[in-house]
């Protein structure tokens, strides 16, 4: 019987109650990991954890609140004794013209999409040093390209890619690997009314995106995986 890729490892997934975060969690569990799901809604998290089966945790955490993050990391270590993988998946964003982008909205996006991964990584760092663990930051194609009406979102994801590269450089001598995954159009709830059902049907599925992220985490440690940008082979918005 083939050895499971993440057997006996412990993974913490932010924004893990639904969508891409839950897809990551399912994939990690299928390959032997114990998973801690965290997010802002306990009802959603508990439902998701029940889908994963016994042995996994659901913990409330708003990644804009450092105390929440510290509590979740401490609870993970108290329960499992270690942490091997951090998936910084929680994120927000919408389409807002620059002239209509309020300071409050910009700050909220940065707080969730950039400051949140920074804080999660910082609190997880000493435990990842012990386990020679990994950080996977879920970025976006908008972290490598500029898009109209997305000043806050692009700023957060470009910043996240920069943060990831610094974590990779500083983590390498410590045995920590940090990587960034930047999907293009994927069929998630972020689209709302901004894409038609036909367009969403041409997007990547969340399972496809998660599978690539899991491949990154399972890739040989002597392979340097920095930032992976993936796009649809045929544009979701093609006429």
N, C-alpha and C positions, 0 to 999 in steps of 0.2 A: 504494500500500500504506500502510495507516494506521500512524502512528508508535506504537511500543510505549510504554506508560505509564511504565515504569521503565528504559528503554533506557540502557545505559552506567552505571547506578547500581550501587552495592555495598550489600548489606543484610546485617546480622548478626542472626540469629534464635536466641535462647536457647531451650532445650528444643525444638530443631529436629529431633530424630531421628524423631519419631512424632507422631501425633495432630494437634492444631491447629497446632503449630509446623511440621510437615512440610507441612500444607495451605497455610500462609502461604508457605513456601518454594516450593512448586510454582507458586503463583499469581504470585509475584515473578519466577520464572524464565520463566514463560510470557509475561510482559510485558517481558522483556529484561534483568532484573537478574542480576548475579553474586551468589551467596549464600554466606555462611559459616554453616554449621550448628554449633551448639555444644551440648553436653550432657555428662552424666556417663559414658555408655556408648559407647565407641568402636565396638564392633561394630554397634550400632544406627545410629550416625551415619554410618559408612562405607556401610552398606546404603542409607540414605536418600540420601546424596550420589550413589551410583551410579544411583539412580532419576532424579536430576535431570540427569544427563549430565555431560560434561566441563566443566571451568572453574569448579567450585565446591569449597569447602573444608569439611572436617569436622575440628573441633578439640575436644578434650576440655576441658570447663570446668564446674566446680562453682560456681554463682553465689554460694554462701556463702563462697567463698574469693577474697579480693581479688587474690591473686597470680595465680590462674587467669584472672581477668577481664582483668587488665593484660596478661597474656601473649597472650590471644586478640585483644585490640584491637591490640596491637603487631604480631602476625602478620598481621592483616587489612591493616594499613597497609603492612607490608613487602611483601605479595603484590600488592595492588591499588593502593596509593598513595593511597587515600582511603576514606571511609565516608560514605554518604548516608542510610542508614536503619538504625535500631536498633529491633528488635521484642523487647521484654521479655516473653517468653511463659512462661518456666520458672515452675512453681508447684506447690505441694503443698497437700493439705488432706484432712480427714476429718471425720466426725461424732463429736464427743465432748462429752458433757455438761460444763458448766462445772465442776462439782464434781470431775470426773474428769480435767480438763485439767491436766496436769503443767506445771511451769515449763519443763522440757526440751522438751516438745512445742510449747508456745506459742513458745518461742524459735526452734525449728526452722522453724516456719511463717513467723514474722516475718523470719527470716534469708533464707529463700528468696523469699518473695512481696513483701517490701518493701525489705529491705536490699539484696537482689540487684539489683533494678532501679535503686536509688539508686547502687550502685557501678558498674554497667554504664553508666548514663547519665553519671556523673562522668568515667569514663575515656574514654568516647566523645565527650564534650562538646567538647574542643578541635578534634577532627576534624570534628564536625558544624558547628562555627562556620565552618570553612573551606569546607565544601560547601553551607552553608545547608540542612542536612539536617533529618531528622525523627525523632522518637521516638514509637513506638506502644506504650503499656503495656497489656497484656492484664489487665484487671481482672475484674469479675464483677458481676452484679446484687446480690451480697452486699456490694458496696462502696457500695451505695446503700440497702440494706434490711438489717434484722436477721433472723437465722434461729436457731431453737432448735438447740442442740448445735454451734454454729459460732462460738464466741467468738474463737478464734484466727484462723480464716479470715476472718471479717468484719472483725476488727481490721486484718488485713494489707491487705485490699482497700480499706477506707475510707481507710487511710493511703496506699495507692498512688494513689488518686484525688486526695488532697490534694497529694501529691508532684507528680503530673502537672500540676496547676493552677499550682503554683509554677514548675515548669520551663517551662510555657507563658508565664507572665508574664516570667520572666527571659530566656527564649530569644527572645522576639519581637523585641527590639531588635537581636539578633545574627543574625536570620534563621533561627533554629531553631524548628521547630514541634513541640509536644508534645501528644499526644492520648491519651485513654483509652477503651478499648472494654470494655463490661461486659455480656457475654452472660448470658442466663438459662440455663435447662436445655438443655445441648448434649450430644450423645451421645459422651461421652469415657469413658476408662477410670476416671476418678475415681469414677464411680458404684458400681462393683463390685456388691455384692448389695443396694445401697440402692434400686435401681429394677428393676422387672420388665422383661422383653423388650418387653412391650406398652407400658409407659411410655417406654422408651427409643426405641421406634418413633415416638413423638409428639414427641420432642425435635428441636431444630434439629440439622442435621448440621454436622460440623466445616467442611465446604466452604462452607456458608451463612455461618457465622461469619467464616471467612477472607475470603470475598468482600466482606463489609461492611467489614472492616478494610482491605482493599486499596482499596476505594472511598474510604475516609477518607484514605489516603496519596496517592491520585491526585487528590483534590479540589483545586480551585483554591486557590492559596496566599493569595488575598485573602479566602477563606472561613474564618471562625473555627470550627473544630470542637473542642469542649472534651472533654466526656465523653458518649459515646453508649451508652445502655442499651437493650438489645434483649431482648424477651420472646417466648415462644411465643404465637402467636395463640390457640391452644387449649392450655390447661395440660396438660403431660405427665402430671400427676397427677390429672387430672379423672376422676371415676368414670364 
